[in-house]
Amino acid sequence: MNFKGKAIYNPSGKAREYSAWACNFYVGCSNGCTYCYCKKGILAGVMGQNKPQLKACFKNEDHALEVFEKELNQNLYELQKHGLFFSFTTDPMLPKTVGLTIKASGLATVMKIPVKILTKYTEFADWFVNWSKINALTDKEFWAFGFTLTGHDELEPGASTNSERIEAMKKLHDAGFKTFASIEPIIDFDSSLEMIEKTLSFCDHYKIGLESGKKYKPQDVRNFFWVVLKLFYNENKKRNVTMYLKDSIRKVLNKTSFEDKFCVNRDFNIFNNL
């Protein structure tokens, strides 16, 4: 797969660890995260803007949606099989971005394409919960909502607090939506463990990774991994929950794969029961 559309494309590199297919409508973000990868490198001037801007290839949001629908139809089978991730170049649920995200993701789910939405913003959650209650045609199984959880609000000054994200995740899970957490980057192991402990009973899947360029003591990474495994073992006595360890952790552990049933590979699909 190597589709590179204006809205939809196949990610590569570290982004591929999140999804085989993704959609980007905007660049820039108002969350102000100090660790943001979009603020680094030669494209930081465009990708790392402090407020979201519609990509230059789109005339307006209506045009972006037209392009999106065309690209959905071009890749319908693969998208139905793998799902579609929003978004690598902005937070897709900000006040500026949420309208187009909801229109596009709604269109995708009508076409039986599962969508995965990762955010640090929570204002949309109550609306989605209420909408799902009154709309009998809603196919909740085609939606997965994820929240990045670091435990460090001070590093994410424009985002909803980590506590607010946890509360929103629980609301969405209780309403019948699939949920996932991005425990990345790990700022410190205690905070990341706290985020996992607080969400374990209502989060279906975890993606866990280290901060790019930061040095960690290998034994600290190993200790963290074994504590997390114990937490997952206990939770799986009650219900099924999975985790994907990103390559940044796997390299420190000196393992390329894990036989443990809680650790899945990068091709794991949270929608695999559809």
N, C-alpha and C positions, 0 to 999 in steps of 0.2 A: 504494500500500500504506500502510495506516495502522492496523494492528492493535495494540491496547494491552491485552494480557492481564495476568494477575497474575504469570505466569512469563515468557511469551514476548511479544515486542513488536517493532515496527519502530523502530530508533533514528533519531534526527534529529541535525542539527548535525554536530559533529566526530566523534561516535560513528558516524555513518552512513558515514564514510570507512573504517571497519573491517568493517562487515557490514550487510546489509539486514535481517537477522533476528538477534535476540539473546535470551538467557535470563539472568535474574537471580533467584537464590533468596535470596541473602544481601546484607546491607549491612555495611560495615565490613571491616577487614583488619588483620592483624597484621604485615605486612611493614614498616610504619613508614616508607614512602618520603616523604622531605621534600618532594618535588615533586608529590605526588599531587593530581590535580584534584578528587578527592572530598572533600578537606580544605578546599576553597575554596568561597566563596559561601554563600548563605543556608541551604543544606541540609547544610552541613558537620557540624553536630551529630549528624545521623543517618547520613549517607553516610560521614563520616570517622571513625567509631569505630575504636578501636585493636584491636578483636577482632571477628570476624564474628558477626553475629546473623541468624537466620532472619527474613525479612521479616514484618512484622506481619500481613499478609493470609493467612499460612499458620498453621494450628493446630499442625502439626508436620511433620516431613519426609515422612511417609507421605501427608499431605494435600497437600503441595507436589508430590509425584510424581503424585498423582491429577489435580491441576489441570494439571500439565505434559502428561500424556498426552492429556487432553481438548483442550488447546490445540494439541497436535501434530496431532490428527485434524482440527481445524477448519481448519488451514492446510497440510495434507499436501503438496499439489502445489507450492506456493510454497517450502516448506521443502526438499523434495527437489530443487528447481531451484537454490536459492541457498545452502543450508546454514544452520547455526545456530551462533552464536558464544556462548561462555561466557568471561568475564562482565565487565560494565562496572562493577559495584558492589562487587566483592571479588576476591580471587584464588581461582579455583575449585578449586585443588588443594592448599589448606592442609589440615592434619589435621582441622579442623572442617568443611570444605566438600567434601572430596574424595569422601566416601562418596556423597552425593547427586548430585554431578557425574557420577560413574562410572555410577550407576544410570540417571540421566536420559539421558546421552549414549549408553549402551548401548542403551537403549530406542529412541532416535532412529535409531541405525544399523541396528537390526533392521528398522526401517520404511524403510530406504534413504534416510535423511536424513543427509547429511554433517555432521560436527561439527568446529568449530574451537575449540581450547582454548588460551587465553593465560595464562601463569603466570610467576611468579618462584620457584616452589618445585619441587624436583626429587625428593623422596622417592618419588613414584609411579612414576618412570621404569622402574626395574628390574622392578617388579611388572608393568607393562604389557608390557614386552619378554618376560618369562617367560610371561605369560598368552597372548600372541600366538603363542608357540612351541608351546604344548600344546593350544591351542584351534583345531582345524582349521576351525571355522566362522567364525573371525574375518575380517571384511571390512576389511582394513587400509586399503584405498583410501578408506574413508569417514571416516577419522580424520586430522586435521591438528593437530599440537602446536606451539605457538609459545611463545617465550620473549622477554621484554623484556630487552634488553641495553643497558646504559648505560656499563659499564666502571667504575662508581663504587659499590663495595660500601658505602662509608661513608654514602651517601645512602639505602641500603636495608637498614637494620640487622637487620630481622627476616626477610629473604629469604635464600634460598640465594645463594651467591656467584655472580658472573658466570661464573667458571671452572666451577663446578658446573653451571650452566645450559647452558653450551657442551658439557660432557661428556654431559649428559643428552640434549641435542639430537642429538648424534652417535649415541648408543646407539639412540634411537628411529628415526632415519633409516636406520641400518644394519639395523634390524629390519624395515624396509619401510614405515614410516609417513611421511606427508608432514610437512614441517617448515616453519615460518616464523619470522621474527624481527621484533620490534618495536624498531627503532632509534629510540626516542622515549621521553623527550625527549633531544635531543642536548645533553649537558652541556658537552662540548667536542668539537671535530671530530676531534682525534687519537684520543681514546678510542673514539668511534663508528667511525672507520675501522679501529681495531684489532679491534673486535667483528666487523665485516664480514669482515675478512681471516681471522680465526680460524674463521669458520663457513662461508665461501663454498663449500667443497667438499661440504657436507652440509646446507645450508639451501636450500629450494626457492623461497622467496619472502620479500621484505623489505618492510616498511612503515617509512618513514623520515620523521620529523617533528621540528620545532623545539619548544623548550619555550615554552609559552604565557606571554606577558607578558615574555619575555626579549628583549633587544635583541642582534642579531648584525650584524656588518659584512657588507653585501651581497657584497663581494668574497670574503670567507671562505666564504660559502655557495656561491658559484659555484665556487670552487676545490675545495671538498669534492665538489660534484656531478660535476665533470669527473674527479676521481680515482676516484670510485666507478664512473663509466661505464667507465673503463679497466679496472678490476677485473672488472666484469661482462663486458666484451668478451672478456677473456682466459679467464674461466671458461666462457663459452658456446661456446668452441671444443671443450669437453669434454662439457658437458651443458647443459640448459636451466635457467636461473634468471631470475627476474623481480623487479622492484621497483615499488612504488607510492610516489610522492612525494606526501606530504600537502600540502594547500593552503598550509600555513604555509611550506613551501619553495617551492612554485610561485609564490607571490606575490612572494617575494624575487627569483626568477629572471625575473619579469615574463613568464611564459609560462602559458598555461592548458592546454596539452596538449603532449605530446612525441611526435615521430615515431619516436624511437629504439625499436627492438624490445624493449629490456629494460624500458622504462617503460610500465606498464599503467595503465588508468584505474580509478576507484573501483569499477566494477562487475566488475572482474576476479574470476574464481572459480578458486581453486586446485584445485577439483574438476572443472574443465570438461572433463576427458577421461573422465568417467564415462558 
